[in-house]
Amino acid sequence: MRKRTYKPYRDVNSEVELIVNRSSISGSLFKKTYSNFSHVVKSLDLETVVEGHDGCVNTIHWSDDGKFILSGSDDSTLQIYCYGTYRQAHRLLTGHQGIIFSARFFPRTGNSKVVSGENHGMVRVTDVEYPTLSAPFLCNRGAVYQVIPISPDVFYTCGYGRTVREYDLRVDSACECTRGMCHKGILIKGKNQSVTSLAFNPLKDYEFCTAIGNIVRIYDTRKLKRRHGLLAGEQ
């Protein structure tokens, strides 16, 4: 019997996603890889430009429902834009004293609550509808590179202070300790290098991975041993 050969199925939507991210690869490689997708490439165009910040935009996050875009900047503010109309829905005076490096919507809150971290270590949770200044979390020493909320009340941070920390707003709504001296919620404490990036498994929110130096490590929070708020996950 003659053996059949099958051409791989090409999903146009997937092609679009790949091509939109073309800035991450060189021009020659992009041309070689996507030369057969010229019809898609030609259809790409800048949709709009939204403004509002007075400084460099360092972080941007799309809400889970796709309705809003959140951005944080050198100007210490957060901006929320409506997708489609591209109008500014909110300009949040967060109380940050430095450059906002990371900001995210909390999931399953109707985009009503955001968390943000800055270069001086301050972390703030802001209510979008009632943006009164709340007390900050000052646990981190040095810049907070990422904030990652995984539920309406729980979020994580990583940064220059060589730690991954877990926060639960049902337990503590703030922590005005001496910067870097607080040991609350430490999951991972690196020895010599910053934790530059953090990511959670979208299917198993108890699993996360970290980037420290030239190594990626994967952890299961159920297996990390907590001791008086400290965690024995040393690098």
Phi, psi and chi 1 to 4 in degrees:
 res  aa     phi    psi   chi1   chi2   chi3   chi4
   1 MET       -  139.9 -179.5  179.9  -67.2      -
   2 ARG   -74.0  130.5 -171.6  174.3 -178.5 -179.6
   3 LYS   -76.9  130.3 -173.3  177.0  179.8  179.6
   4 ARG   -84.0  145.5  -66.8 -174.7  178.8 -178.8
   5 THR  -118.0  141.3   58.2      -      -      -
   6 TYR  -118.0  133.1  -64.9   89.8      -      -
   7 LYS   -79.9  140.0  -66.6 -176.4  178.5  179.1
   8 PRO   -62.4  139.8   23.2  -32.9      -      -
   9 TYR   -70.8  132.1  172.0   70.5      -      -
  10 ARG  -107.9  112.9  -61.3 -163.3  -45.4 -171.9
  11 ASP   -87.8  116.0 -176.3  -14.2      -      -
  12 VAL   -61.3  -37.8  172.8      -      -      -
  13 ASN   -62.0  -40.3  -68.8  -33.9      -      -
  14 SER   -65.8  -37.3  -62.6      -      -      -
  15 GLU   -61.1  -42.1  -67.9  172.6   11.3      -
  16 VAL   -62.0  -44.3  171.2      -      -      -
  17 GLU   -60.5  -41.6  -68.8  177.7    7.2      -
  18 LEU   -65.9  -42.1  -71.0  169.6      -      -
  19 ILE   -71.6  -36.9  -66.6  170.3      -      -
  20 VAL   -59.7  -30.4  166.6      -      -      -
  21 ASN   -90.6   20.9  -68.6  -40.8      -      -
  22 ARG   -66.0  -18.5   67.4 -174.5 -174.2  -84.6
  23 SER   -65.1  -14.7   59.2      -      -      -
  24 SER   -83.1   -5.2   62.4      -      -      -
  25 ILE  -127.0  163.4   61.2  177.2      -      -
  26 SER   -68.6  158.0   68.1      -      -      -
  27 GLY   -61.4  -42.0      -      -      -      -
  28 SER   -66.8  -39.1   58.3      -      -      -
  29 LEU   -68.4  -38.4  179.2   58.3      -      -
  30 PHE   -61.9  -44.6  173.4   78.9      -      -
  31 LYS   -62.6  -42.0 -176.9  176.6 -179.3 -179.7
  32 LYS   -67.8  -42.6  179.0  179.3  178.7 -178.6
  33 THR   -71.8  -40.3  -54.5      -      -      -
  34 TYR  -113.1   24.2  -60.9  114.4      -      -
  35 SER   -63.3  -26.3   58.5      -      -      -
  36 ASN   -81.8   -6.0  -66.3  -30.4      -      -
  37 PHE  -107.4   31.7  -55.6  152.8      -      -
  38 SER   -59.0  -31.8   58.5      -      -      -
  39 HIS   -66.5  -32.4   61.7  -70.1      -      -
  40 VAL   -77.0  -42.9  179.9      -      -      -
  41 VAL   -59.7  -43.5  174.8      -      -      -
  42 LYS   -66.5  -24.1  -69.6  177.4 -179.5  178.6
  43 SER   -83.3  -10.0   68.1      -      -      -
  44 LEU   -74.3  140.6  -66.9  176.7      -      -
  45 ASP  -157.3  154.8 -166.1   11.3      -      -
  46 LEU   -67.7  124.4  176.2   65.5      -      -
  47 GLU   -81.5  -45.5 -172.7  165.2  -15.2      -
  48 THR  -167.6  170.7 -170.1      -      -      -
  49 VAL  -126.7  127.6  173.6      -      -      -
  50 VAL  -111.5  141.7  -67.9      -      -      -
  51 GLU  -127.2  168.6  -61.4  178.9  -12.4      -
  52 GLY   157.0  -27.3      -      -      -      -
  53 HIS   -82.0  152.4  -76.7  -68.4      -      -
  54 ASP  -103.9    6.4  -64.9  -36.3      -      -
  55 GLY  -147.7  178.7      -      -      -      -
  56 CYS   -59.2  134.2  177.7      -      -      -
  57 VAL   -85.1  119.9  176.1      -      -      -
  58 ASN  -104.6  -19.1  -55.3  -55.3      -      -
  59 THR  -146.0  146.2  178.9      -      -      -
  60 ILE  -147.7  140.5 -167.0  162.0      -      -
  61 HIS  -146.9  130.9  179.5 -127.5      -      -
  62 TRP   -90.9  134.4 -142.9  -50.2      -      -
  63 SER   -64.3  154.0   63.7      -      -      -
  64 ASP   -59.6  -30.9  -71.6  -17.4      -      -
  65 ASP   -88.3    0.2   59.6   10.0      -      -
  66 GLY    76.2    8.7      -      -      -      -
  67 LYS   -89.6  -23.5  -65.8 -179.7  178.6  179.3
  68 PHE  -135.3  153.2  -62.2   97.4      -      -
  69 ILE  -121.1  127.0  -61.3  169.9      -      -
  70 LEU  -107.4  134.6  169.7   67.6      -      -
  71 SER  -135.0  149.4   61.0      -      -      -
  72 GLY  -129.7  152.5      -      -      -      -
  73 SER  -144.3  172.6  167.8      -      -      -
  74 ASP   -60.4  -22.1  -76.9    4.5      -      -
  75 ASP   -81.0    6.3   62.4   12.4      -      -
  76 SER    69.2   14.9  -57.3      -      -      -
  77 THR  -113.4  161.8   69.5      -      -      -
  78 LEU  -113.0  139.0  -63.3  173.4      -      -
  79 GLN  -120.5  140.6  -46.7  -86.0    0.3      -
  80 ILE  -122.4  125.2  -61.5  177.3      -      -
  81 TYR  -114.9  144.4  -56.2   93.5      -      -
  82 CYS   -82.3  126.7  -62.4      -      -      -
  83 TYR   -73.6  137.4  175.7   67.1      -      -
  84 GLY   105.1  -60.6      -      -      -      -
  85 THR   -86.3  -26.0   63.8      -      -      -
  86 TYR    61.4   24.3  -56.3  110.2      -      -
  87 ARG   -87.0  152.1  -66.3  178.9  178.7  176.1
  88 GLN   -74.9  118.9 -175.0 -173.6   90.8      -
  89 ALA   -86.7  -36.7      -      -      -      -
  90 HIS  -149.1  144.6  -60.4  -82.0      -      -
  91 ARG  -122.9  109.6 -176.5  175.5 -172.8  -92.2
  92 LEU   -99.4  118.9  -56.0  177.1      -      -
  93 LEU   -84.5   98.3  -58.6  176.7      -      -
  94 THR   -79.2  -21.8   59.9      -      -      -
  95 GLY    91.2    0.3      -      -      -      -
  96 HIS   -65.0  147.4  -81.8  -66.6      -      -
  97 GLN  -108.3   -0.2  -60.9  171.1   -2.1      -
  98 GLY  -138.9 -159.7      -      -      -      -
  99 ILE   -80.5  126.5  -62.5  168.3      -      -
 100 ILE   -79.7  118.0  -63.2  177.0      -      -
 101 PHE   -94.8  -27.0  -81.3  161.0      -      -
 102 SER  -150.2  141.3 -177.4      -      -      -
 103 ALA  -153.0  140.3      -      -      -      -
 104 ARG  -144.2  150.6  -65.4  -76.6 -171.3   96.7
 105 PHE   -74.8  141.9  -71.0  103.6      -      -
 106 PHE   -73.8  137.5  -82.2   86.9      -      -
 107 PRO   -72.1  152.9   27.1  -34.4      -      -
 108 ARG    58.3   34.3  -56.3 -169.8  -60.4  -80.9
 109 THR  -120.8    9.1   61.3      -      -      -
 110 GLY    65.1   29.1      -      -      -      -
 111 ASN    60.2   29.7  -53.7  -43.3      -      -
 112 SER   -96.3   -4.1   64.9      -      -      -
 113 LYS  -144.1  136.2 -172.1  165.6   63.0  174.8
 114 VAL  -130.5  156.2  -61.7      -      -      -
 115 VAL  -125.0  144.2   58.7      -      -      -
 116 SER  -145.2  151.5   51.4      -      -      -
 117 GLY  -132.8  150.2      -      -      -      -
 118 GLU  -126.5  178.8   60.0  159.3   74.2      -
 119 ASN   -75.0  -13.8   63.9  -36.5      -      -
 120 HIS   -97.2    5.0  -64.3  -43.5      -      -
 121 GLY    97.0   -8.3      -      -      -      -
 122 MET   -74.0  137.5 -177.7 -174.5  -66.4      -
 123 VAL  -121.2  134.3  174.6      -      -      -
 124 ARG  -131.4  143.1  -76.4 -169.0  175.8  -87.5
 125 VAL  -107.9  127.3  175.0      -      -      -
 126 THR  -123.7  130.7  -54.8      -      -      -
 127 ASP   -82.1  121.1 -171.9  -52.6      -      -
 128 VAL   -66.4  -41.1  173.5      -      -      -
 129 GLU   -78.3  -31.4  -61.2  -62.1  -28.7      -
 130 TYR  -128.9   72.8  -54.1   96.9      -      -
 131 PRO   -78.9   51.0   30.5  -34.6      -      -
 132 THR   -74.5  148.1   56.0      -      -      -
 133 LEU   -70.5  122.2  -68.3 -176.6      -      -
 134 SER  -100.1  165.3   58.5      -      -      -
 135 ALA   -66.4  141.6      -      -      -      -
 136 PRO   -88.0  172.6   34.7  -36.6      -      -
 137 PHE   -99.7  122.7  -67.1   89.8      -      -
 138 LEU  -114.3   23.9  -60.4  176.7      -      -
 139 CYS   -68.9  -32.0  -49.4      -      -      -
 140 ASN   -80.8  140.0  -69.4  -82.8      -      -
 141 ARG   -99.4  116.3  180.0  172.9   62.7   86.6
 142 GLY    87.3 -174.1      -      -      -      -
 143 ALA   -62.3  141.8      -      -      -      -
 144 VAL   -96.0  114.5  174.3      -      -      -
 145 TYR   -83.2  -35.2  -65.6  146.7      -      -
 146 GLN  -144.9  143.4  -83.6 -168.6  -65.6      -
 147 VAL  -120.0  132.4  -68.8      -      -      -
 148 ILE  -131.1  101.7  -53.5  -72.6      -      -
 149 PRO   -82.5  136.1   26.6  -28.3      -      -
 150 ILE  -116.0   -6.4   64.7  166.5      -      -
 151 SER  -155.4  176.4   76.8      -      -      -
 152 PRO   -63.7  -15.2  -26.9   36.8      -      -
 153 ASP  -126.7  -13.2  -61.3  -64.2      -      -
 154 VAL  -115.7  133.2  177.4      -      -      -
 155 PHE  -144.1  165.4   67.1   94.0      -      -
 156 TYR  -129.1  154.8  -65.3   78.0      -      -
 157 THR  -133.9  156.6   64.9      -      -      -
 158 CYS  -143.7  160.3   71.7      -      -      -
 159 GLY   176.3 -158.7      -      -      -      -
 160 TYR   -62.9  -29.6  177.5   81.2      -      -
 161 GLY   -71.0    5.6      -      -      -      -
 162 ARG    70.0   22.7  -50.7 -167.9  -49.8  -86.3
 163 THR  -125.4  155.7   60.3      -      -      -
 164 VAL  -113.1  123.9  173.1      -      -      -
 165 ARG  -118.1  148.1  -67.3  177.8 -176.3  -98.7
 166 GLU  -112.6  133.5  177.1 -173.3   59.0      -
 167 TYR  -123.4  138.3  -60.2   83.9      -      -
 168 ASP  -127.3  111.2 -169.9  -27.9      -      -
 169 LEU   -67.1  -15.5  -62.0  175.7      -      -
 170 ARG   -75.9  -17.8  -63.8  165.8  -63.1 -172.8
 171 VAL  -101.6  -49.8  177.8      -      -      -
 172 ASP  -134.7  127.4  -67.8  -56.6      -      -
 173 SER   -94.0   -6.6   59.2      -      -      -
 174 ALA  -167.4  167.8      -      -      -      -
 175 CYS  -155.5  102.7 -177.1      -      -      -
 176 GLU  -100.3   49.4  -62.4 -173.0   77.7      -
 177 CYS   -78.0  174.9   59.6      -      -      -
 178 THR   -68.3  130.6  -56.8      -      -      -
 179 ARG   -53.7  125.8  -70.3 -178.4 -168.6  -89.4
 180 GLY    82.3   -7.4      -      -      -      -
 181 MET   -95.4  -10.6  -60.6  -58.6  -68.6      -
 182 CYS   -82.7  137.7  177.8      -      -      -
 183 HIS  -108.2    8.7  -63.0  -61.1      -      -
 184 LYS   -64.0  135.0  -71.2 -176.8  179.2  179.2
 185 GLY    67.8   15.8      -      -      -      -
 186 ILE   -73.0  120.9  -65.7  179.1      -      -
 187 LEU   -95.9  -42.8  -65.7 -179.5      -      -
 188 ILE  -131.8  135.5  -57.1  -63.4      -      -
 189 LYS  -128.7  110.7 -174.3  172.7  179.0   61.8
 190 GLY   -75.7  158.4      -      -      -      -
 191 LYS   -87.9  -48.8  -69.1 -177.4  178.2  179.3
 192 ASN  -126.9  -18.1  -59.2  -49.3      -      -
 193 GLN  -124.5  152.3  -66.5  178.1  -65.0      -
 194 SER   -68.4  153.5  -56.5      -      -      -
 195 VAL   -91.7  102.6 -176.9      -      -      -
 196 THR   -85.8  -19.8   53.3      -      -      -
 197 SER  -154.6  154.4 -170.1      -      -      -
 198 LEU  -145.8  136.7  174.5   69.3      -      -
 199 ALA  -145.5  142.0      -      -      -      -
 200 PHE  -107.9  146.8  -84.7   80.9      -      -
 201 ASN   -68.2  119.2 -176.0  -24.1      -      -
 202 PRO   -66.3  -17.5   24.0  -33.2      -      -
 203 LEU   -98.5  -19.6  -59.7 -180.0      -      -
 204 LYS  -138.5   94.0  -59.5  176.0 -177.7  178.1
 205 ASP   -73.5    2.7   62.0    9.7      -      -
 206 TYR   -93.3   -0.6   51.3   82.4      -      -
 207 GLU  -110.8  134.7  -70.2 -176.6  -14.6      -
 208 PHE  -144.3  161.2   67.6   90.6      -      -
 209 CYS  -127.7  152.6   56.9      -      -      -
 210 THR  -125.4  153.7   61.3      -      -      -
 211 ALA  -112.0  117.3      -      -      -      -
 212 ILE  -134.6  111.9  -56.8  177.5      -      -
 213 GLY    64.1 -127.8      -      -      -      -
 214 ASN  -101.7   21.0   60.7  -11.3      -      -
 215 ILE  -126.2  139.0  -64.1  175.2      -      -
 216 VAL  -108.1  127.9  173.2      -      -      -
 217 ARG  -118.9  145.7  -69.6 -177.3  171.2   92.2
 218 ILE  -115.8  134.9  -59.3  173.8      -      -
 219 TYR  -127.9  156.1  -64.5   92.6      -      -
 220 ASP  -117.5  113.8 -174.0  -33.1      -      -
 221 THR   -63.3  -22.4   58.0      -      -      -
 222 ARG   -70.3  -19.4  -59.0  170.9  -58.8  175.0
 223 LYS  -104.6    0.2  -61.1  176.8 -178.6  178.5
 224 LEU   -85.0  136.2  -66.7  173.2      -      -
 225 LYS   -94.8  115.2  -63.0  178.7 -178.8  178.5
 226 ARG   -89.1  138.4  -70.2  174.9  174.6   78.5
 227 ARG  -137.8  104.9  -63.2  176.9 -176.7  173.4
 228 HIS    53.5   43.0  -52.5  -66.1      -      -
 229 GLY    84.4  -12.0      -      -      -      -
 230 LEU   -91.1  155.2  -79.7  170.8      -      -
 231 LEU  -128.5  132.9 -144.0  110.9      -      -
 232 ALA   -87.4   57.8      -      -      -      -
 233 GLY  -112.0   51.0      -      -      -      -
 234 GLU   -69.1  144.2  -62.7 -127.7  -25.8      -
 235 GLN   -92.2      -  -57.4  -61.3  -37.6      -
